[in-house]
Amino acid sequence: MSLSNPIVSRFNALRSYAGSLAWGPLVQLSRSLTLSLLQRIQTGQLTIIDTDGQAYHCGIVLPSTPSTTLHVHKDLFWVRLLLFADMGFAESYMLSEISCGDLTAFFKLFILNRSHLSNGSTLTSTLSTSLTGLLRRTNDLSNARLNIAAHYDISNAMFAAFLSDDMTYSCPIWRPSSDPRCSSEPLEEAQMRKLSRFIRAARLKARDHVLEIGTGWGSFAIAAVRASGCRVTSLTLSVEQKELAEERIRSAGFEDRIEVLLCDYRALEKMGKVPVGGFDKLVSIEMLEAVGREYLATYFECVDRLLKREGGVAVFQCITMPEARYEAYAKGDDFIRKYIFPGGHLPSVSQLVQKIAEGSRGTLVVDAIENIGPHYAKTLRLWKENFMRNFDAEIRPALLAEHEHMTKRDAETFRRKWEYYFTYCEAGFATKTLGDVIITAGREGAMEMLEDVPL
């Protein structure tokens, strides 16, 4: 794979060069072709105010349909959009070439009209995303650590500025909308409800030794020990996460019950940290997205080896891609994988179930699948609000202090990138275009899973 890296670099340079050709005829052609496509919008309305003040209205306003206004500040936007479609739109937004009154409404407009808009792709964008997909680095042991560091080692202070105090960076479970307490429920309470769901699903007991793949900042491990008295061995590839997780674990007084290892799940056995007979329980919360398509089978083979043969229970949480769009997604590239989670990959539900069966050779049986994806929309909106509200006072100073080569202009591009990320994902979950499942699986004969059943 080392030979592909210069090709990727040259390809990205070509993308930047092509995007810089914002001379008159190319701009006019790009604007004309793009507007002809956008005029196909049938649900909701997008109004575009061009650099010269001219307004273009695409679609019509109907009750309960999204509508928003997009302001174009630089002609280069039209060229990016024609050449690179949704990726070009994202790059223009990050570089302040456009602004949007309601970015969430824009994404909902696109999702609702996707079939009329050629799935947001053009010939050139299809070629570029396919090439990038082919050249994407696999998540081998060295690349996996680099990919995790690219997201999670940005700044602990930044994550603390938008997460709730428990520092849980995954989808929670909110009270139902019929509950009058729903609108005022704190995010931390919803996160604790999800963690409790894991504790119950895994049937945690004081005697259990639990393996957690993906530490985060320690919220599950702390909650699990507090609720059950179990022991937890937790794995992370993020140096910064390990440091803060251990600090939080010490503050909770659980350093004798929780061990955090800077270790890939594939290397744990070599470290001699696996108890005789294997771990009693295994938990992984939104870590599977970092495994990569080519390593899903390897992941569940490792789960099979690490989990005890008699009575072992495993609970996973994973963001998923719908079956109908999975193959196209897997072959291409997108904003999230390029700019937010390098090396990331969203499996489909059927793929997860199949790999669990294959990896365990049928000895790990799926007991329950629950889709909590819709709960993510509100969460992402709250994270975005916290992020934007605290950016100037907390996040920007932390970024500039911790990254010596970052300029104020870089920090502003970073702010817009993360605003785009939160909004992009919020719209995906709000329209059920993305899922987030909790899968509970147990060994054949795992009698603990029948505790609540009258036999």
LOPA-707432 format. One line per 10 residues: number of its first residue (from 1); for each residue x, y, z of N, C-alpha, C. Coordinates in steps of 0.2 Angstrom, whole numbers, plus 5000, padded with zeros to 4 digits. Atoms other than C-alpha are relative to their C-alpha. Layout:
NUM	X:Y:Z:X:Y:Z:X:Y:Z  ...
***
This chain:
1	5004:4994:5000:5000:5000:5000:5004:5006:5000  4996:4994:4999:5015:5012:5002:5000:5004:4993  4999:4997:5006:5015:5015:4983:4994:5004:4999  5006:4996:5001:4997:5022:4984:5000:5007:5003  5000:4994:4997:5001:5036:4995:5002:5006:4996  4998:4995:5005:5010:5047:4982:4994:5001:4995  5005:4999:5005:4996:5044:4970:4994:5003:5003  5005:4997:4997:4983:5049:4983:5002:5008:5001  4998:4993:4999:4993:5065:4986:5000:5004:4993  5001:4996:5007:4994:5069:4967:4993:5001:4998
11	5007:5000:5002:4976:5065:4965:4997:5006:5004  5002:4994:4997:4972:5078:4979:5002:5006:4998  4997:4994:5003:4983:5090:4971:4996:5002:4994  5004:4999:5006:4974:5088:4955:4993:5003:5001  5007:4997:4998:4957:5091:4964:5001:5007:5001  4999:4993:4998:4964:5107:4971:5001:5004:4994  4998:4996:5006:4971:5113:4954:4994:5001:4996  5006:4999:5004:4955:5109:4945:4995:5005:5003  5005:4996:4997:4945:5118:4958:5002:5007:4999  4997:4993:5001:4956:5134:4955:4998:5003:4994
21	5001:4997:5007:4951:5136:4937:4993:5003:5000  5006:4996:5000:4937:5148:4941:5000:5006:4995  5000:4995:5005:4938:5158:4925:4993:5000:4997  5007:4999:5003:4922:5165:4916:4997:4994:4997  5004:5005:5003:4917:5151:4904:4999:4994:5004  5001:5006:4996:4920:5137:4916:4995:5001:5006  5004:4998:4994:4911:5146:4930:4992:5000:4997  5007:5000:5003:4896:5149:4918:4998:4993:4998  5002:5007:5001:4896:5131:4912:4998:4997:5006  5001:5003:4993:4897:5125:4930:4993:5002:5003
31	5006:4998:4997:4883:5136:4936:4994:4998:4996  5005:5002:5004:4872:5132:4921:4998:4993:5001  5001:5007:4999:4874:5113:4923:4997:4998:5007  5002:5002:4993:4872:5113:4942:4993:5003:5001  5007:4998:4999:4856:5124:4941:4995:4996:4997  5005:5004:5004:4848:5113:4928:4999:4994:5004  5001:5006:4996:4851:5098:4940:4995:5002:5006  5004:4998:4994:4844:5108:4955:4993:5002:4999  5007:4998:5002:4829:5113:4946:4995:4994:5000  5004:5006:4999:4823:5095:4948:4997:4999:5007
41	5002:5001:4994:4820:5097:4966:4992:5001:5000  5007:5001:5000:4802:5092:4969:4997:5001:5007  5003:5000:4994:4800:5092:4988:5004:5005:5004  4997:4995:4997:4804:5108:4997:5003:5005:4995  4998:4995:5005:4813:5123:4990:5007:5003:5003  4994:4997:4999:4831:5129:4989:5001:5006:4996  4999:4994:5004:4834:5147:4985:5008:5002:5000  4993:4998:5001:4852:5152:4979:5001:5007:4998  4999:4993:5001:4858:5170:4980:5008:5000:4998  4994:5000:5003:4873:5171:4968:5004:5006:5002
51	4996:4995:4998:4888:5182:4970:4998:5007:4997  5002:4993:5003:4880:5196:4959:4993:5002:5003  5007:4999:4997:4864:5195:4970:4994:4997:4996  5006:5003:5004:4853:5186:4957:4998:4994:5004  5002:5006:4997:4842:5173:4965:4997:4995:4996  5002:5006:5004:4838:5156:4959:4995:4996:5005  5004:5003:4996:4823:5147:4966:4999:4992:4997  5001:5007:5002:4823:5128:4965:4995:4996:5004  5005:5003:4996:4808:5118:4970:4994:5005:5002  5006:4995:4997:4792:5125:4979:4999:4998:5007
61	5001:5000:4993:4788:5128:4997:4993:4996:5001  5006:5004:4998:4775:5115:5003:5000:4999:5008  5001:5001:4992:4768:5112:5021:5005:4994:5002  4996:5006:4997:4780:5102:5032:5006:4998:4995  4994:5002:5004:4794:5102:5019:5006:5005:5001  4994:4995:4999:4812:5110:5021:5001:5005:4995  4998:4995:5005:4817:5126:5013:5005:5004:5004  4995:4996:4997:4832:5136:5015:5004:5004:4995  4997:4996:5004:4843:5149:5007:5008:4999:5000  4993:5001:5000:4861:5147:5001:5003:5006:4996
71	4997:4994:5003:4872:5162:4998:5007:4998:4997  4993:5002:5003:4887:5160:4986:5004:5006:5000  4995:4994:4999:4902:5171:4990:5005:5000:4995  4995:5000:5004:4914:5165:4978:4998:4995:4994  5002:5003:5006:4912:5159:4960:5003:4993:5000  4996:5007:5000:4924:5144:4963:4995:4995:5003  5005:5005:4998:4909:5136:4972:4997:4996:4995  5004:5003:5005:4900:5132:4956:5005:4995:4996  4995:5004:5003:4916:5124:4949:5001:4994:5004  4999:5006:4996:4919:5113:4964:4994:4996:5000
81	5006:5004:5000:4901:5108:4964:4999:4995:4994  5001:5004:5006:4901:5102:4946:5005:4995:5000  4994:5005:5000:4918:5093:4948:4999:4995:5005  4999:5005:4994:4916:5085:4965:4993:4999:5004  5007:5001:4997:4897:5086:4969:5000:5001:5008  5001:4999:4993:4894:5083:4988:5007:5002:5003  4993:4999:4997:4913:5083:4992:5002:5008:4999  4998:4993:5001:4915:5100:4983:4995:5005:5004  5004:4996:4996:4900:5107:4992:5003:5001:5007  4997:5000:4993:4908:5102:5009:5006:5004:5000
91	4993:4996:5000:4925:5110:5004:4998:5007:4999  5002:4993:5001:4916:5126:4998:4998:5003:5007  5003:4998:4994:4907:5127:5015:5006:5001:5005  4994:4999:4995:4923:5124:5025:5004:5006:4999  4996:4995:5002:4932:5137:5015:4996:5007:5000  5004:4994:5000:4918:5150:5017:4998:5003:4994  5002:4998:5006:4914:5151:4999:4993:5000:4999  5007:5000:5000:4896:5148:5003:4998:5001:5008  5003:5000:4994:4885:5151:5018:4992:4998:4999  5006:5003:5001:4868:5143:5022:4996:5002:5007
101	5004:4998:4994:4854:5150:5034:4998:4994:5004  5002:5006:4996:4849:5132:5039:5003:4994:4996  4997:5005:5003:4861:5119:5034:4997:4993:5001  5004:5006:4999:4851:5105:5042:4994:4999:4995  5006:5000:5005:4836:5110:5030:5003:4998:4994  4997:5002:5006:4848:5109:5016:5002:4993:4999  4998:5008:5001:4854:5091:5019:4993:4996:5000  5006:5003:5000:4836:5086:5022:4997:5001:4993  5003:4999:5007:4831:5094:5005:5004:4995:4995  4996:5004:5004:4845:5084:4997:4998:4993:5001
111	5002:5007:4999:4840:5067:5005:4993:4999:4997  5006:5001:5002:4822:5070:5001:4999:5000:4992  5000:4999:5007:4826:5074:4983:5005:4996:4997  4994:5003:5002:4840:5062:4981:4999:4996:4993  5001:5004:5007:4832:5051:4967:4999:5005:4994  5001:4995:5005:4829:5067:4957:5006:5003:4998  4993:4996:5001:4847:5074:4959:5006:4995:4999  4995:5005:5002:4856:5058:4953:5005:4999:5006  4996:5002:4994:4861:5054:4971:5006:5005:5002  4995:4994:4999:4871:5071:4971:5007:4998:4997
121	4994:5002:5003:4884:5064:4960:5000:5003:4992  4998:4999:5007:4892:5069:4943:5005:4995:4997  4995:5005:5003:4903:5060:4931:5007:5001:5003  4994:4999:4997:4918:5068:4938:5001:4998:5007  5000:5002:4993:4913:5066:4956:5000:4993:5001  5001:5007:5000:4909:5048:4953:5007:4997:4999  4993:5002:5002:4927:5045:4945:5004:5001:5006  4996:4999:4995:4935:5054:4959:4999:4997:5007  5002:5004:4994:4926:5046:4974:5002:4992:4999  4998:5007:5001:4929:5029:4966:5007:4999:5000
131	4993:5000:5000:4947:5032:4963:5003:5000:5008  4998:4999:4993:4949:5038:4981:4998:4994:5004  5002:5006:4997:4940:5023:4987:5004:4994:4999  4996:5006:5002:4951:5011:4978:5007:5001:5004  4993:4998:4998:4967:5020:4985:5000:5001:5008  5001:4999:4993:4960:5021:5003:5005:4995:5004  4995:5005:4996:4973:5014:5016:4996:4996:5004  5004:5004:4995:4967:4999:5025:5002:5001:5007  4999:4999:4992:4966:4998:5044:5004:4995:5003  4995:5004:4997:4981:4988:5047:5002:5003:5007
141	4999:4997:4993:4989:4990:5064:5003:5007:5000  4997:4993:5000:4999:5005:5060:4996:5005:4998  5005:4995:5002:4986:5014:5050:4994:5001:5004  5005:4999:4995:4973:5011:5063:5001:5005:5005  4999:4995:4995:4982:5020:5076:5001:5007:4997  4999:4993:5003:4986:5035:5064:4993:5003:4999  5007:4998:5001:4967:5035:5059:4997:5003:5006  5003:4999:4994:4961:5035:5077:5003:5007:5003  4997:4994:4997:4974:5049:5082:4997:5006:4996  5002:4994:5004:4968:5060:5068:4993:5003:5002
151	5006:4998:4998:4951:5061:5076:5000:5001:5008  5001:4999:4992:4952:5058:5095:5006:5003:5003  4995:4996:4997:4969:5066:5098:5001:5007:4998  5000:4993:5002:4964:5083:5092:5001:5004:5007  4999:4996:4994:4961:5090:5110:4994:4997:5005  5004:5002:4995:4953:5083:5125:4995:5006:5003  5004:4994:4998:4947:5101:5130:4995:5001:4995  5005:4999:5005:4938:5102:5113:4994:4995:5001  5005:5005:4999:4928:5086:5116:4996:5002:5007  5004:4998:4994:4924:5092:5134:4996:5006:4999
161	5004:4994:5001:4917:5108:5128:4994:4999:4996  5007:5001:5003:4903:5100:5118:4997:4993:5003  5003:5006:4997:4900:5083:5127:4997:5001:5006  5003:4999:4993:4890:5081:5143:5006:4998:5005  4995:5001:4995:4900:5079:5159:5003:4993:5000  4998:5007:5000:4901:5060:5157:5005:4998:4995  4995:5001:5006:4911:5062:5141:4998:4994:4996  5002:5006:5004:4901:5049:5132:4999:5003:4992  5000:4998:5007:4904:5051:5113:4997:4995:4995  5004:5005:5004:4890:5040:5106:4993:5001:5001
171	5007:4999:5000:4872:5039:5103:4997:4998:5007  5004:5002:4994:4861:5040:5119:4993:4997:4999  5007:5002:5001:4843:5034:5122:4996:5005:5004  5004:4995:4997:4831:5048:5126:4993:4998:5002  5007:5002:4998:4814:5047:5135:4996:5001:4994  5005:4999:5006:4800:5045:5122:4997:5007:5000  5003:4993:5000:4792:5061:5116:4993:5000:5003  5006:4999:4996:4776:5056:5125:5001:5001:5007  4998:4998:4993:4785:5058:5141:5000:5007:5001  4999:4992:5000:4782:5076:5147:5007:5002:5003
181	4994:4998:4997:4799:5076:5155:5006:4999:4994  4995:5001:5006:4807:5072:5137:5004:5007:4998  4997:4993:5003:4810:5091:5132:5005:5003:5005  4996:4997:4995:4819:5095:5148:5006:4995:5002  4995:5005:4997:4830:5079:5150:5007:5002:4998  4993:4999:5002:4848:5082:5151:5003:4995:4996  4996:5005:5004:4860:5074:5139:5003:4995:5004  4996:5005:4995:4870:5066:5153:4995:4994:5002  5005:5005:4998:4854:5057:5159:4998:4995:4994  5002:5005:5006:4850:5050:5141:5006:4996:4999
191	4994:5004:5001:4868:5044:5140:5001:4995:5005  5000:5005:4994:4867:5035:5157:4995:4995:4998  5005:5005:5001:4851:5027:5151:5003:4995:4995  4997:5004:5005:4861:5020:5136:5005:4995:5003  4995:5004:4996:4875:5014:5147:4997:4995:5004  5004:5004:4996:4863:5006:5158:4997:4994:4996  5002:5005:5005:4856:4997:5143:5005:4994:4999  4994:5005:5001:4873:4989:5140:5001:4996:5006  4999:5004:4994:4875:4984:5158:4995:4995:5001  5005:5005:5000:4859:4975:5158:5000:4995:4995
201	4999:5005:5006:4861:4967:5141:5005:4995:5001  4994:5005:4999:4878:4960:5146:4999:4996:5006  5001:5003:4993:4871:4954:5163:5006:5000:5004  4993:4999:4996:4886:4961:5172:4999:4998:5007  5000:5002:4993:4890:4954:5189:5007:5002:5003  4994:4998:4996:4903:4958:5202:5006:4995:4998  4994:5005:5001:4913:4942:5197:5002:5000:4993  4998:4999:5008:4914:4947:5178:5006:5004:4999  4994:4996:5002:4930:4952:5170:4998:5002:4993  5003:4997:5006:4924:4963:5155:5005:5003:4996
211	4995:4997:5004:4934:4967:5140:4996:5006:4996  5003:4995:5004:4929:4984:5132:5005:5002:4994  4996:4998:5006:4935:4988:5114:4998:5007:4998  5001:4993:5002:4936:5006:5112:4998:5004:5007  5001:4997:4993:4938:5016:5129:4996:5006:5000  5003:4993:5000:4932:5033:5124:5004:5004:5006  4997:4997:4994:4935:5043:5140:4998:4997:5006  5001:5004:4994:4930:5029:5152:4993:5000:5002  5007:4999:4997:4911:5033:5154:4997:4993:5001  5003:5006:4999:4906:5015:5151:5003:4996:5006
221	4997:5004:4995:4919:5007:5162:4999:5002:5007  5001:4998:4994:4916:5018:5176:4993:4999:5002  5007:5001:4998:4897:5016:5175:4999:4992:5001  5001:5007:4999:4899:4997:5174:5003:4998:5007  4997:5001:4994:4910:4996:5189:4996:5002:5006  5004:4997:4995:4899:5007:5199:4993:4996:5001  5007:5004:4999:4883:4997:5195:5001:4993:5002  5000:5007:4999:4890:4980:5196:5006:4997:5004  4994:5002:4997:4907:4979:5204:5005:4996:4996  4996:5005:5005:4915:4970:5189:5007:5003:4999
231	4994:4997:5002:4932:4972:5183:5000:5001:4992  5000:4998:5007:4936:4980:5166:5007:5001:4997  4994:4999:5004:4950:4979:5154:4998:5004:4994  5002:4996:5006:4948:4993:5141:5005:5002:4995  4995:4998:5005:4957:4996:5125:4999:5006:4996  5001:4994:5004:4960:5012:5116:5007:5001:4995  4994:4998:5004:4972:5018:5102:5002:5007:5000  4999:4993:4999:4971:5036:5107:5004:5002:5006  4996:4998:4995:4985:5043:5118:4996:5005:5005  5003:4995:4996:4975:5058:5124:4994:4997:5003
241	5006:5003:4997:4959:5047:5127:5003:4996:5006  4998:5004:4995:4969:5035:5138:5002:5005:5006  4998:4996:4995:4977:5049:5148:4994:5003:5004  5006:4997:4997:4960:5058:5152:4996:4994:5003  5004:5006:4997:4951:5041:5155:5003:4998:5006  4997:5002:4993:4963:5036:5168:5000:5005:5005  5001:4994:4995:4962:5053:5176:4993:4999:5003  5007:5000:4998:4943:5051:5177:4999:4994:5004  5001:5006:4996:4944:5033:5183:5003:5001:5007  4997:4999:4994:4956:5038:5197:4995:5005:5004
251	5004:4996:4996:4944:5052:5202:4994:4996:5002  5006:5004:4998:4930:5039:5203:5002:4995:5005  4997:5005:4995:4941:5028:5214:5000:4993:4997  5001:5007:5003:4940:5013:5202:5007:4998:4997  4994:5002:5003:4959:5012:5197:5002:4993:5001  4998:5007:4999:4960:4995:5205:4995:4995:4997  5005:5004:5003:4945:4989:5195:5000:5000:4992  5000:4999:5007:4948:4996:5178:5008:5001:4997  4993:4999:5003:4964:4995:5167:4999:5002:4993  5000:4998:5007:4966:5005:5151:5006:4999:4997
261	4994:5002:5004:4978:4998:5138:5000:5004:4993  4999:4998:5007:4985:5007:5123:5001:4994:4995  4999:5007:5004:4982:4992:5112:4995:4999:4995  5005:5002:5005:4974:4986:5096:4997:4994:5002  5003:5006:4998:4961:4973:5098:5004:4993:4997  4996:5005:5003:4972:4962:5087:5006:4998:5003  4994:5001:4997:4987:4963:5098:4999:4998:5008  5001:5001:4993:4979:4960:5115:5003:4993:5003  4998:5007:4998:4983:4941:5116:5008:5000:5001  4992:5000:4999:5002:4945:5113:5002:5004:5006
271	4998:4996:4994:5002:4957:5128:4999:4995:5006  5001:5004:4994:4997:4942:5139:4995:5003:5005  5005:4997:4995:4982:4952:5146:4993:4996:5000  5006:5003:5000:4969:4939:5142:4999:4995:5006  5001:5005:4995:4962:4929:5157:5000:4993:4998  5000:5007:5002:4963:4910:5157:4992:4999:4999  5007:5002:5002:4947:4904:5148:4997:5006:4996  5003:4994:5003:4944:4922:5141:4996:5004:5004  5004:4995:4996:4934:4937:5146:4993:4997:5001  5007:5002:4999:4916:4934:5154:4996:5004:4995
281	5004:4996:5004:4909:4948:5144:5004:5005:4996  4996:4995:5004:4914:4960:5130:4995:5005:4997  5004:4994:5001:4907:4977:5126:5004:5004:4995  4997:4996:5005:4911:4988:5111:4995:5006:4998  5005:4995:5001:4902:5005:5109:5002:5005:4995  4998:4995:5006:4903:5014:5092:5008:5000:4999  4993:5001:5002:4921:5007:5089:5000:4996:4993  5000:5004:5006:4916:4995:5075:5001:5004:4993  5000:4995:5005:4915:5010:5063:5007:5001:4998  4993:4999:5001:4934:5011:5064:5004:4994:4998
291	4997:5006:5001:4937:4993:5060:5002:4999:4992  4999:5001:5007:4936:4994:5041:4997:4994:4997  5003:5005:5003:4927:4983:5029:5004:4993:4999  4995:5006:5001:4942:4971:5026:5002:4997:5006  4998:5003:4994:4944:4968:5044:4994:4998:5005  5005:5002:4996:4927:4965:5050:5000:4993:5002  5000:5007:4998:4929:4946:5049:5006:4999:5005  4994:5000:4995:4946:4948:5058:4997:5002:5007  5003:4998:4993:4937:4958:5072:4996:4995:5004  5004:5005:4996:4924:4945:5076:5004:4993:5001
301	4996:5006:4998:4937:4931:5075:5004:5001:5006  4997:4999:4994:4946:4940:5088:4995:5000:5006  5005:5000:4995:4930:4943:5098:4999:4992:5002  5001:5007:4999:4928:4924:5097:5005:4997:5004  4994:5003:4996:4945:4920:5104:5000:5003:5007  4999:4997:4993:4944:4933:5118:4994:4999:5005  5006:5001:4996:4927:4929:5124:4999:4993:5002  5000:5007:4998:4925:4914:5135:4995:4995:4997  5004:5005:5004:4918:4898:5127:4993:4999:5003  5006:5002:4997:4905:4894:5140:4996:5006:5003
311	5004:4994:4997:4892:4908:5143:5002:5007:4999  4997:4994:5001:4901:4922:5136:4994:5005:4996  5005:4995:5003:4890:4938:5131:5004:5006:4998  4997:4994:5004:4895:4952:5119:4994:5005:4998  5004:4995:5002:4886:4968:5116:5003:5006:4996  4997:4995:5004:4890:4980:5102:4995:5006:4998  5004:4994:5003:4884:4997:5096:5004:5003:4994  4996:4998:5007:4888:5002:5078:4995:5004:4996  5004:4996:5005:4882:5016:5066:5000:4996:4994  5001:5004:5006:4875:5007:5050:4998:5004:4994
321	5002:4998:5007:4872:5010:5032:4994:4996:4998  5005:5004:5003:4856:5005:5024:5002:4995:4995  4998:5005:5005:4857:4989:5014:5000:5002:4993  5001:4998:5007:4851:4997:4998:5006:5005:4997  4995:4995:5002:4865:5010:4998:5007:4998:5002  4994:5002:4997:4879:5000:5006:5005:4999:4994  4995:5001:5005:4888:4994:4990:5003:5006:4997  4998:4994:5003:4889:5011:4982:5004:5004:5005  4996:4997:4994:4895:5018:4999:5007:4997:5001  4994:5004:4999:4908:5005:5001:5005:5001:4995
331	4995:4999:5006:4916:5008:4984:5002:5007:4999  4998:4993:5001:4917:5027:4985:5003:5003:5006  4997:4996:4995:4922:5041:4997:4995:5005:5002  5005:4995:4999:4913:5054:5006:5003:5005:5005  4998:4995:4995:4915:5069:5018:5003:4998:5006  4999:5003:4993:4915:5059:5034:5007:4997:5000  4994:5004:5001:4929:5047:5028:5006:5004:4998  4994:4996:5003:4940:5061:5020:5002:5005:5006  4998:4995:4996:4939:5074:5033:4999:4999:5008  5002:5001:4993:4932:5067:5050:5003:4994:5003
341	4998:5006:4998:4935:5049:5052:5004:4996:4995  4996:5004:5005:4949:5043:5041:5000:4993:5001  5000:5007:4998:4948:5024:5039:4994:4998:5002  5007:5002:4998:4930:5024:5044:4996:4996:4995  5005:5004:5004:4917:5012:5037:4994:4998:5004  5006:5001:4997:4899:5010:5041:4997:4993:4997  5003:5007:5003:4893:4991:5039:4993:5001:5000  5008:5001:4999:4875:4986:5036:4999:4995:5005  5002:5004:4994:4865:4977:5049:5002:4992:4998  4999:5007:5003:4865:4961:5038:5008:4998:5000
351	4993:5001:5000:4884:4962:5036:5003:4998:5007  4997:5001:4993:4887:4963:5055:4997:4993:5003  5003:5007:4997:4875:4948:5059:5004:4994:4996  4996:5005:5004:4884:4938:5045:5007:4999:5003  4993:5001:4997:4902:4942:5052:5000:4997:5007  5000:5003:4993:4897:4938:5070:4999:4993:4999  5001:5007:5001:4891:4921:5064:5007:4997:4997  4994:5003:5003:4906:4918:5053:5006:5000:5004  4994:4999:4996:4919:4925:5065:5000:4995:5006  5000:5005:4995:4913:4914:5079:4998:4993:4998
361	5002:5007:5003:4909:4899:5068:4994:4998:5003  5007:5001:4998:4891:4900:5074:4999:4999:5007  5000:5001:4993:4895:4899:5092:4997:5006:5004  5002:4994:4997:4890:4917:5095:4993:5002:4997  5007:4999:5003:4871:4919:5093:4997:5007:5001  5003:4993:4999:4863:4936:5090:4993:4999:5004  5006:5000:4996:4849:4938:5103:4996:5006:4999  5004:4994:5001:4843:4956:5100:5004:5005:4996  4998:4994:5004:4845:4970:5088:4995:5006:5001  5004:4994:4998:4839:4987:5093:5003:5006:4996
371	4998:4994:5004:4840:5003:5081:4999:5006:5004  5001:4994:4996:4843:5018:5092:5002:5006:4996  4998:4995:5004:4848:5029:5077:4996:5006:5000  5004:4993:4999:4834:5042:5078:5002:5004:5006  4998:4997:4994:4840:5046:5095:5006:5005:4999  4994:4996:5002:4856:5053:5087:4998:5007:4998  5001:4993:5003:4848:5068:5078:5000:5005:5005  5000:4994:4995:4844:5078:5094:5007:5000:5003  4993:5000:4997:4861:5073:5101:5005:5004:4996  4996:4997:5004:4870:5079:5087:4999:5008:4999
381	5002:4993:5000:4860:5095:5087:5003:5004:5006  4997:4997:4994:4865:5098:5105:5007:5001:5000  4993:4999:5001:4883:5094:5102:5002:5006:4996  4999:4994:5004:4883:5107:5088:4999:5006:5004  5002:4994:4996:4875:5120:5099:5006:5001:5005  4995:4999:4995:4888:5117:5113:5007:5002:4996  4994:4998:5004:4902:5117:5100:5001:5007:4998  5000:4993:5003:4897:5133:5092:5000:5005:5006  5001:4995:4994:4893:5142:5109:5007:5000:5003  4994:5000:4996:4910:5137:5117:5006:5000:4995
391	4994:5000:5005:4921:5138:5101:5005:5006:5002  4995:4994:4999:4928:5156:5104:5003:5000:5007  4998:4999:4993:4930:5155:5123:5004:4994:5002  4997:5006:4997:4936:5137:5125:5004:4996:4994  4997:5004:5005:4939:5127:5109:5006:5003:4996  4994:4997:5004:4949:5139:5098:5006:5001:5004  4994:5000:4997:4961:5143:5112:5004:4994:5002  4997:5006:4999:4964:5125:5116:5003:4997:4994  4997:5002:5007:4967:5121:5097:5006:5003:4999  4994:4996:5002:4979:5135:5095:5006:4998:5005
401	4995:5002:4995:4988:5130:5111:5003:4993:4999  4998:5007:5000:4989:5112:5108:5003:4998:4993  4998:5001:5007:4993:5113:5089:5004:5006:4998  4996:4994:5001:5008:5125:5086:5000:5003:4993  5000:4998:5006:5006:5126:5068:4994:5002:4997  5007:4998:5001:4988:5130:5068:4999:5007:5000  5002:4992:5000:4983:5148:5062:4993:5001:5002  5007:4998:4998:4968:5157:5067:4995:4999:4994  5004:5001:5006:4962:5155:5049:4999:4992:4999  5001:5007:4999:4965:5136:5051:4994:4998:5005
411	5004:5002:4994:4955:5136:5067:4992:5002:4997  5007:4998:5003:4940:5145:5057:4998:4994:4996  5001:5006:5004:4941:5131:5044:4998:4994:5004  5001:5006:4995:4941:5118:5058:4993:5001:5003  5007:4999:4997:4925:5126:5066:4995:4999:4995  5005:5001:5005:4916:5126:5049:4999:4992:4998  5000:5007:5002:4921:5108:5046:4996:4996:5005  5004:5004:4994:4914:5102:5063:4993:5002:5000  5008:4998:5000:4898:5112:5061:4997:4996:4994  5003:5003:5006:4896:5104:5044:4999:4992:5002
421	5000:5007:4997:4900:5086:5052:4994:4999:5004  5006:5001:4995:4887:5088:5066:4993:5001:4996  5006:4999:5003:4874:5095:5054:4998:4994:4995  5001:5005:5005:4877:5082:5040:4998:4994:5003  5002:5006:4997:4875:5068:5052:4993:5000:5004  5007:4999:4997:4860:5075:5061:4995:4999:4995  5005:5001:5005:4851:5076:5045:4999:4993:4998  5000:5007:5002:4856:5058:5041:4996:4996:5005  5004:5004:4995:4848:5051:5057:4993:5003:5001  5007:4997:5000:4833:5063:5057:4996:4997:4994
431	5004:5002:5006:4828:5056:5040:5000:4992:5000  4999:5007:5000:4832:5038:5045:5004:4997:4994  4996:5001:5006:4845:5038:5031:5006:4996:5003  4995:5004:4997:4858:5031:5044:4997:4996:5006  5003:5004:4994:4855:5018:5058:5006:5000:5005  4995:5001:4994:4864:5015:5075:4997:4994:5004  5003:5006:4996:4861:4997:5082:5004:4998:5006  4997:5003:4995:4864:4989:5098:4998:4992:4999  5001:5008:5001:4867:4970:5095:5002:4997:5006  4998:5004:4995:4867:4958:5109:5001:4993:4998
441	4999:5007:5002:4874:4941:5106:5003:4996:5006  4998:5004:4994:4878:4926:5118:5002:4993:4997  4998:5007:5001:4886:4909:5117:4994:4996:5000  5005:5005:4999:4875:4894:5115:5001:4998:5007  5000:5002:4993:4870:4889:5132:5001:5006:5005  4998:4994:4995:4873:4907:5140:4993:5001:5004  5006:5000:4996:4860:4904:5153:4998:5006:5004  5002:4994:4997:4862:4921:5161:4995:5004:4996  5004:4996:5005:4853:4928:5146:4993:4998:5001  5007:5002:4999:4837:4919:5152:4998:5002:5007
451	5002:4998:4993:4837:4927:5170:4993:5003:5001  5007:4997:4999:4821:4937:5167:4995:4996:4997  5005:5004:5003:4812:4923:5158:4997:4995:5005  5003:5005:4996:4800:4912:5168:5000:4993:4996  4999:5007:5004:4805:4894:5162:4995:4995:5003
***
